[in-house]
Amino acid sequence: MAAIVTDQFRILNASNFIDSVVNTNNSYYVFLGLSNPVNAGFGRTTTWDTNIPNPTDNLDYSSHYKDTALFGKKITSSNIRRVVRYVKWTANTSYDMYRHDYSISNPTPNSNLSRLYDSNFYVINTDYRVYICIYNGSSAENLKGNKSQDEPTFTDLDPSSAGQSGDGYIWKYLFSISPSDIIKFDSTEYIVVPNDWKTSTNSEIVSIRESGYSSSTNPNQIKQVYISNGGSGYSSGIVDILGDGTGGKVSITVDTTGKITSTQVTAGGYGYSWAIVDLGNLQPQGGSIPNPAKLIPIIPPSKGHGYDIYTELGTDKILIYARFDDSTKDFPTDTKFSQVGIIKNPTIPSSDSVIFTENQYSTLSGIGLTSTFSGSPTIGQEITQTVAGGTARGYVASYDKETKVLKYFRDRSLYFGNNLDQTDYNTVSSESKVLAFESSSQNIGGSSPSFTAAIDTSFANNGNKITVGGKVIDLGVTFTGGLSNPEINTKSGEIIYIDNRPLVTRDIRQKEDIKIILEF
């Protein structure tokens, strides 16, 4: 049995996702992770940078992504937008006009596509204003329409031509992208669409949404009748538009052969979802129509163009923005990452049910070190400490030379043995135990390169601030006995997106602007 998932279902899912993100009962975060992908171990490869593996989508890897995460930034309503493809207005280009009936059997004339939303039926101009093409001068003799000569720049509510060239184009102004959205969401591939269009009280949006062309008292008005075949033998005149709506009328003009050459809607009527032009009074005399005309009333979106731009433009994609910089110790600059992900509803450390709600978090554990050092820790290397019951292990994520804080994470690669999986090995009883680092006199150390350091058991004095050279530094987390814990329950939350990237080395002189596209 043939079936499809409709475009409207995808648009609805995109809207539902945004609603879920801005719902105060939820917390979504963009996170960065996996600082040592070029390695032997679970979820890693020695050729990561030259042959990036596809992410694995199962519950096993979902827990791995949580174990190797570094830090996260909350997604707020100001950092998420619907987007559509970037279609820049360019002179001497033919654009498709808006039609409700594009399909496999009736593809778009210029791009030969079966979906309206895949075609270039809207544009963005040089001033970041977006317009929809109501008419492009096309007809049975000119299926692709004319080439656009005049860039639309007007902000009038009524559809109109853009200039004096006579290119035949009729454009409808939809919206302008705000300067703040340009800064955050600017892209060579996507146009950002305003949030809350249906409920916004912004005066410009209200004007466009509720304008006469988008009248809520006269939905589904016919605004354009397309001449698919002009026929012959017809007369000029004004006739009715029939269908499941009422009140539509169109003026017909013919040439000397009776071929219909132009149409002008004189009354848009009300409530049409399908329509046909009643040419009965203008038909050739004699009872037969040797060359029948074919006129197609174009059905606009419900309540008109501009009323619901999400349905009109087909917003089935979401763009999420996050910035990671050096503004907080939660985001160490002396680290690396190779994964970008989104997690939903991680919980606080002491709970499996209380959702973490702060603006940012660190998933790393910390160790405050003394000035006594041999060597220096390196990002990605394994560190160990002899503790009661065996050996504590971790991977270095960062080392802040100013504060002397080493941050680390742990995952199964530290405990799987030489085969890097669940294969039995001789020392499994001692080496596969997951043991915590301890606030004690026992040093921590690493190899390749070698280093040894002592834990400062009085580090930060049970707090989250230290003074270095007369400067008070907020560490972002609380240390007790020289140790700190992650700010979230690292076993919690739902991984809903993961992207493997070439290894990125962070630096104090740079900021990472993360832009994630989700397609529904």
N, C-alpha and C positions, 0 to 999 in steps of 0.2 A: 504494500500500500504506500503510495507516494505521500510525502509530508514535507513541510518546511517549517523552520523557525522564522517568523516574520521580522521584517525590519522594525516594526513597532514594538515587538517584544524586546529587541536589543536596546532600543531607545529607552524603554521602560526600565530595563535592568540597570542601565547607566544612571538614570534618575534615582532609582531605588538605592544604588550604591552611595551616591552623594548624600541622600537622606540618612543613610546609616552612619556615614562619617560624621555628619554635623549633629547627629542625635547625641545629646549629653550623656546618655546611658552607655555609650561606646567610646573607646579610645583606639584610634588607629595611629601607627607610627611607621615612618620610613626609617630603616636601619641599614647600617653598613657592617660588613663582616668579613671573616676569613682573611686574616693578615698573612697567612703562610700557605698559599695554594700550591706553590711550586715545591712539592715535597712528597715524600712517600707517606701515605696515610689515607684514612677513610675520607672520601669526598675530595681528594686532591689528585693531581697528576704532575709528573715531572716536566711535562710539556705544556703546562697550563697556558702560558702567554702566547705560544705559537699555535696551539690547537685547543681553544677554549671548549670545555665539555658542555653539553646541554645540561641544564638542571634536571634533577630527578624528582619526580612528583610522587612520593609515597610517604607514609607516616614515619618510616625509618629516617629518611633524609630530612623530614620536617624537624625532627628533634635535633639532628646534626646542625641545621641552620641556626637553631636557637643556641646551641652550645658554642658555636664559633662567631656569634654576633659580637659587635664591639660597642655600639651605642645607637640611640634612636632619637628621632625628632617627631613630635606630634603633628598630625595632619589636621589643620583647622579649616573652617569654611573659607578663609582668605587664601588658602593654598591648594584649592582644588577647583577645577573648572571643566565643563564640557568643551570639547573641541571638534572641529571639522577640518577637512583637508584645506590646505593653503592654496587658494586659487587667486593669483594676482592679476588685476586688470592690466592687459597689455594691448596697445594699439594694433590694429589690423589682425585681430584674432576673432574667430567665430565662436560664440558661446551658445550653449544649448539654452532654450527657453524652459521655464517651469511648465511641466505637464504632469498630469496625474496618471497617465496611462502608458508610460514606458515599460517595456517587458522584453522577453526573449524574442517574441514575434514582432515587437515594435520598438527596436532599440533606439537609443539617442542618436540623432543624425550625425553629430560631429565626432563623438567619441565611440560610437557603436557599442554602447553598454546597455545592459538590460535593467539597470537600477537608476532611478532618478538621482539617488544620493551619491552615486559614483561619477556622475557627470558634472561638467563645469557649468552649472546653472546659476551660480552666484560668484561674486568677486569681492576682493578687498582692494581698496584704492591706496594711494600713497599717503593718505591722511588717516589710515587705519579705520576707514568706514566700510561697512559691508552692505552690499546691494544684491538683490535677487533679480534675475532677468525675467521680466514678464513676457516680453516679445522680442524676437530677434530679426524680424523681417522675413521669416521663412514662409514658404508656401509649397504647393505641389511642384512648381517649376523651380523652386529655390529651397530644396529640402534642408540644407545646412544653414540657411539664413545668410545675413550679410556679415561683413567683417566690422567689428566695433571700432569706431573712430574717435568717439568722445568719451573721455573718462568721466564716470559719474562722480560728482562732488557735492551735490545738493543734499540738504537734510529736510526737504519738504516732506510732508506726510503722504501726499498723493503721488502715484507713479507718474513718471514723465520721462521725456527724452533727456539726454545728458548735455546736448550741445546743438549746434546749428549745421552739422555736416549732413543731416538727412540720412544717417545710417540705418534708420528704422528701429533702433533699439528703444525699448521702454524698460526703465529700471524702477525698482521699489527700494527705498532706503530702509534698512532694518535696524542697525545699531552702530555705535562707535566703540572701539576698544579703549578702555580707560588707560591713562598713563601708567598707573600702578600695575595693571595687568600686562601691559607691554613689557615692563621691566621684568616681571616674574615669569611670564608665560610665552614671551616672544619666541617664535620658532620659524624655521624655514619650511616646515612641513605642515603646520597646523595653525588654524585660526581659533583663538579662544573666544568662547561665547559666554555672555554674562550669566551669573547665577540668579536664581529666584525670579526669573522673567515673569512668571504668571502672578507672582504676589508682590513684586517690587513696587515701592512707592516713589522711586526715582522719576522725576517729572518727565524726562525725555522718554523713558521706557513706557510710562503710563500713556503718553501721547501717541506713541507708535502702536502700542497694544490696543488702545481703545479708539483709534482714529476712525473716521468715517469709512475708510477702506477696510477696516477690520471691525466693523460694527457688530457689537454683541446683540443688537436688536435685528440684524439682517444677516444671519450667517449664510455661508455658502452662496454668496452672490456671484453670478457669472460676470467676469470682467473681460474675457477674451474668447472670440470664436475663431478657430483656426481653419483656414481653407486648405483641406487636404486634396480636394479636386473641385475646380471651379465649374465643371460641367459646361453646358451650352443651352441656349434657348430660354434662359430665365429672364425675368423682369426685375427692375429695381423696386425697392419698397421696404417697409418695416413689418417684420413678422414676429410671431411668438416663439419663445424657447420653451418646449415641452419637456416633460420628465417628472421626477418625483418632487420637484420644487414648483414654485408658482411665481408669476409676475415678470419673468424675463422677456426682454424684447431686443431684437437686433436689426440694425439697418443694413440692407443689402445693396451693393452697387455693382452693376454689370457693364461690360463693354458692348460694342456693336454686334457681337455674335451671341450675346446673352450669357457670356462667361462671367461668373462671379469673380470680381477682382478685389473687392475689399468688403470688410465687415466692421461695423461699429456698434458695440453694445450700448443701447440707449436706456435700458433698465436692467439692473443686475438680478432682480427678483429675490427669491428667498428659498433656502432649504434644499438646494440641489446637491445630490450625490451622483446623479447621472442625468444626461440631458440630450435632446435632439432638437434641431431647428425645424420648425414647421414651415416649409417652403411651398406648401400647397397653393397659395394664392399667386405665387410667382412662377409656378412651373410652366413649361412649354404647353401650348394649346394642343389639343388632339387626343388627350387621354394616355399617351405613352411618353416616356422620358428616355429618348435614345442615348443621351449622355448625362446621366445623373450626377449632380454635385454631391460632394461629401464635406459637410461642415462639422467640425468637432468643437463643441463648447468645452473650454478648459475649466475643470472644476478646481477652484482654489482650496487651500486648507480651510478647515472648519473655522468660521468667523473671520476668514480673510487672511491675507498675507501680513505677517508681523504679529498676529495674535499669539501664536504658539511657535516660536522659532525653533524649539527643540524638535518638534515633529517636522516642521517645514524644511529644516536643514539636515535632519537625520543625525542627531548628536548621539551616536552609539559609542563614542570614545571619550575617555576621561584623561586629563593631564593633571598630575600631582607634582607639586613643587616642594623641595626642602633644601635648606642651606645649612651646611656644616662649616664652621669657621673656627677661629681661636678664641671665641668670646667666653668659653667655659671650659673648665678642666674635664667636663664630661666627654669632650671631643678632643682627645690628645692629637697634637699635630705631628708628633714623631711616630706615626704608625703607618700602616699600609692596609688596603682593603681590596677585595676582588669580588665581592658580592654586594648587591643592593636588593633590599627586600621590603615587604610591607607585612606588618604583624598586627593582628586585631586582638584587643583586650588582654594584654599581659596583666598579671596581677602583682600586687605588692609582695615583697619577699616573704612575709610571714603568713600569707594566705593563698588559698587556691581559688577564692571566690571574690575577693575585694579587688576591683579593677584599678590598676594604676592610672592616674589622671594627670600627672605633671606634664609640663611642656617638653621635657626631654629626660633621657636616662642614660646610664652607663650599665652595660651588662658585664663589665670587667671587674674582677677582684683586684685589690691593691695591696702592696707591701711597701711600708716606709723603711728605707735603708739608712744605715749609718754612713759616715764618710769613709769608713774602712773598706777599701775595694782592691780587688785584684782582677784586672781586665775590665771589660764593660759588657753589659747585656746587649744582645742583638735581636731585633724584631724577628719573631718567628722561631727562635731557638727554644729548645726544651730546657726548663729549669727544674731542679729537684731540691728536696730537703729531707734529711733523715728525721723521721718522727716516730712516735710510739706506734708500733704495728707494722712499720715498713717505710715506704718512700712516698712523699707527696710530690706531685708532678704538675707542670703547667707549661703553657706556651707564652713567651713574652709578646705582649701586644704593644707596649710602649715603655720608655724609660725617660722621665723628666729629670734632666740633670740639675735644674734649678731647685726643685722640691725634693729630689731624690726618691720619687715615687715610681715604683715599677708596677705596671698593670699587666695582668695575665688572664688567660682563659684556659679551659680544659675541655677536651672532647675524647672520644673513644680511641682515637689514634694513639694516645699515650699508653693505652692498656691492652692493645690487641696483640702485642708480640710481633715477631719478625714477619709473619705471614699477613699482618695487617687485617686479619679477619678473625673469626671465632675458632680457628684451628688451634687445637691443644698444643702447648709447648711446656718445656721442663719447669720453668720458673713461674708458671701461671699463678700459683698460690700466693706468691709475694708480689709479683710485678703487676698484677691486674686488679689489685685492691685500689679503690678510689679513696685516697686519704687527703685530708685538708692540711694546708700549711699551718704551722703552729707559731705562736708568739713565744719564742724561746731563744736560748743562746745558740741553737744550732744554725749555722750559716745556710744560705741558699747558694746554689751554684749552677753553672751550665758549662757545656763543652761546645767546641766548634763554632765560635772561638771560646776559649776557657775564661771563666770569670768566677769569683767568689765574693760574697758580700754578707754582711751581718744585718739582722733585722733590728731596727730601732724600736724597742718594745715600749718606749714612752712617746713615740711619734704622735704629734698633734694633740697630745694630752686629752684623749677621749673627745676629740672634736673634729671639725672639718676645716680648720684654718691653721696656718702656720705663718711665722714671720721669717722672711729671708732678706738679709741686708736692709732691715728697717721697713720692708714692704710686706703688708699683710696679704696673703694669698689664700683664696677660697678654693679648697681642694674638690668641692662638689659632692664629696661623700664623707661620712664619719669614720674615723679610724679608732680602733680600740686595740691597744697592745701592739700597735704597728701594722695592724691588718684592717682591711675594709672589704665589704661584700658588695655584690651587684645591687643596683637599686630596684630591680624587678625580680620576680620569681622566674628564673631562666627556663623553667620547665613549662611555663604557662603560655597562653596565647595561641592564636591560629595563624600560621604562615599562609598568606593568600597570594603572595607574589614573590618570585625570586629571579634574579638576573645575574648570571656569571659574566664578569668583566675582566679585561686585562688588568693585572695588578697595578694599583694606583698608590703612589707614595705621597703621603700628605706632607705639607710644609707650612711653616708659620706664615709664609708670604702668600699663600693661596687660600682660596675658598672653593668648596665644592658645591656647585648648584646642581642639584639632582632633579631631573625631570623624567617622570615615569608616565608612559602612555598605557592605559588599560583599554582594551577593546572588547566590547560585549557582543 
